Amino acid sequence: MSDTGSQPEQLYAAREPVFPRKVSGAFRNLKWGIMIVTLGIYYLTPWIRWDRGPNLPDQAVLVDLANRRFFFFWIEIWPHEFYFVAGLLIMAGLGLFLFTSALGRVWCGYTCPQTVWTDLFILVERWIEGDRNARLRLHRQKKMDARKLRLRATKYIAWTLIAVATGGAWVFYFTDAPTLFVDLFTFSAHPASYTSVAVLTFTTLVFGGFMREQVCIYMCPWPRIQAAMMDPDTITVGYREWRGEPRGKHRKSAEAANLGDCIDCMACVNVCPTGIDIRDGQQLECITCALCIDACNDIMDKIGKPRGLIGYMALSDEERERAGAAPKSVWRHVFRIRTILYTSLWTAVGVGLVVMLFIRPDISATVHPVRQPIFVTMSDGTIRNTYDFGLRNKHGEDRRFRVSLVSKEPDLRIAVEGTPYESFMVPANTTGKQRIYVLAPKGSTAALADRTEIRFWIEDLSNGERVYKESTFVGTGAR
């Protein structure tokens, strides 16, 4: 307990913003490349055109919420095929487990949307306000003079434009992008579009511009889960303290011969986007972005020491490296029982989805017998059963389908409600509903029997493709 009259101890400390220093190197270049590719995919994909016929937008990737369908180039996923989406989510989870068990938080450091957009926001901030020292001075400057006001206003405007583009790009995935683009700027779009853009703009601006590392440290659950995915053979970013310690700056002093390779320059700390010191060991806040490796390698080059004081390493190699032996090969770390199991499961799910994609029928039909009443006796004594057909036309044009009947009782015949023909039209990209009657003449075996097994054949008259559904005809014997 604090002494009487002293200030009470604060439970939470105020956030000190992190201003990462600019760094160059192999991992920084890799992150730039990944950022360009991922942002390019995100912003440009809705504008890729794909001919889908006269009744749908010519968009390659489209989430059609109104009709509960998903289009990805030549692949169309209908509501009853949600198992494809579930399978992709399972693959995403297994992939995250695989990469984490092999390479730590490599997803967080390179491809997580929070990381990508934070990198972009920091890049814009550096262009406008300068590198780390300039931004620190501006942050610590209490007086809001004209220069600080101009720089902050310019930065916030640039951030907002990026956030608006991000929110706008997201809504383009749910409808025809060129049409919605015009509607948004002519104020004729649906209010839901403006609401979605506003919400996504706000969250992108807050998460990428202001919260940054706090999202990774406090909001994201993955740092708490990753420990279950990692083991001593996991390759992750680490500091070789047996080589760097004791650290010291005075290289020309008498004690210099007893010092390690680390000169305590703080370069690894100054480039870290979460503001940690990797020399303190493995930490929850580390996103494995490897920028500290680039910073340290640059210092090692300048002082004539070998690279790799900070690098990708596995804890199981510590004793070997301390003794001066070479670590195990990367492949021996990557290919072990855990990663092989994850890879096998991931592959099995992927192969299963591909097989299901190619064997799924082009004609999707459902048949539901109407059993209230179970049958109807017509004025001439004919026994009639009623069936409700649901038929999905997955093509971009209207198509006619013919229904026929196969049964051991030759007297059974079909009648299609609303037409004298045994065929009916289903509009493009819709599920058609049609009532079908099966009739048994008075006194026939099927009319007098308890039940008779029947098979409906549905044929696409455009290309001859067929599918069948089994059902049952109920006669007077079922009373």
Buried (B, 14 or more C-beta within 10 A) or exposed (E): EEEEEEEEEEEEEEEEEBBBBBBEBEBBEBBEEBBEEBBEEBBEBBBEEBEBEEEBBBBBBBBBEEEEBBBBEEEBBBEEBEEBEEBBEBBEBBBBBBBBBBBBBBBBBBBBBBBBBBBBBBEBBBEBBBEBEEBBEBEEEEEEEEEBEEBBEBBBEBBBEBBBBBBBBBBBBBBBBBEBBEBBEEEEBEEEBBEBBEEBBEBBBEBBBBBBBBBBBEEBEBBEEBEEBBEEBBBBBBBBBEBBBEBBEEEEEEEEEEBBBBBBBEBBBBBBBBBBEBBEEBEBBBBBBBBBBBBBBBBBEEEEBEEBBBBBBBBBBBEEBEEEEEBEEEEEBBEBEBBEBBBEBBEEBBEBBEEEEEEEEEBBBEBEBBEEEBBEEEEEEBBBBBBBBBBBBBBBEBBBBBBBBEBEBEEBEBBBEEEEEBBBEBEBBBBBEBBBBBBBBEEBBBBEBEBBEBEBEBBBEEEEEBBBBEBBBBBBEEE
